[in-house]
Amino acid sequence: MRKVRWASVWTVVGACVVALAMLWVVLRGRVWAWIPFFLAAGVAVREIRYLQRSRRPADAGFDERRRGGPDA
């Protein structure tokens, strides 16, 4: 069983809350809220991808080797 990275999980939750709040503000007619919406959504997507990559085994059986590894 792998250790849960709670800091990353809370970052995803917080970014989703901010993104939803900014989407609500955009729907209320404030055009400036698109900027923090996209920033928060980007942070959430980045952290989700980080969590997915960290759960993958070192050699996942793909055709290509991992970049930056010891035998790169």
C-alpha positions in Angstrom: 0.0 0.0 0.0 1.4 3.4 -1.0 1.6 6.5 1.1 -1.0 9.2 0.3 0.5 12.6 -0.5 -2.0 14.7 1.5 -0.4 18.0 0.6 -1.1 17.3 -3.1 -4.6 16.0 -2.4 -5.4 19.2 -0.5 -3.8 21.3 -3.3 -6.2 19.6 -5.8 -9.2 20.2 -3.5 -8.3 23.8 -2.9 -7.6 24.5 -6.6 -11.0 23.0 -7.5 -12.8 25.1 -4.9 -11.1 28.2 -6.3 -11.8 27.2 -9.9 -15.5 26.6 -9.1 -15.8 29.9 -7.2 -14.2 31.8 -10.1 -16.5 30.0 -12.6 -19.4 31.2 -10.6 -18.0 34.8 -10.7 -17.6 34.5 -14.5 -21.2 33.4 -14.8 -22.2 36.4 -12.9 -20.6 38.6 -15.5 -17.1 39.4 -14.3 -14.7 38.8 -17.2 -11.6 39.3 -15.1 -12.4 36.0 -13.2 -11.3 33.9 -16.2 -7.6 34.5 -15.3 -7.8 33.0 -11.7 -10.2 30.3 -13.0 -7.6 29.0 -15.6 -4.7 29.3 -13.1 -6.6 27.3 -10.5 -7.7 24.7 -13.1 -4.2 24.4 -14.3 -2.8 23.8 -10.8 -5.4 21.1 -10.2 -4.7 19.3 -13.4 -0.9 19.5 -12.8 -1.3 18.1 -9.3 -3.6 15.3 -10.5 -1.1 14.3 -13.1 1.7 14.4 -10.5 -0.3 12.1 -8.2 -0.9 9.7 -11.1 2.7 9.6 -12.0 3.9 9.1 -8.4 1.6 6.0 -8.1 3.0 4.4 -11.3 5.8 1.8 -10.7 9.3 2.7 -11.7 9.2 0.3 -14.6 5.5 0.3 -15.8 6.2 -2.0 -18.8 5.9 0.7 -21.4 7.9 0.4 -24.6 10.2 3.4 -23.8 12.3 3.8 -20.7 11.6 6.7 -18.4 13.4 9.9 -19.2 16.0 11.1 -16.7 16.4 7.7 -15.2 19.7 6.1 -14.2 20.1 4.4 -17.6 19.0 7.3 -19.7 
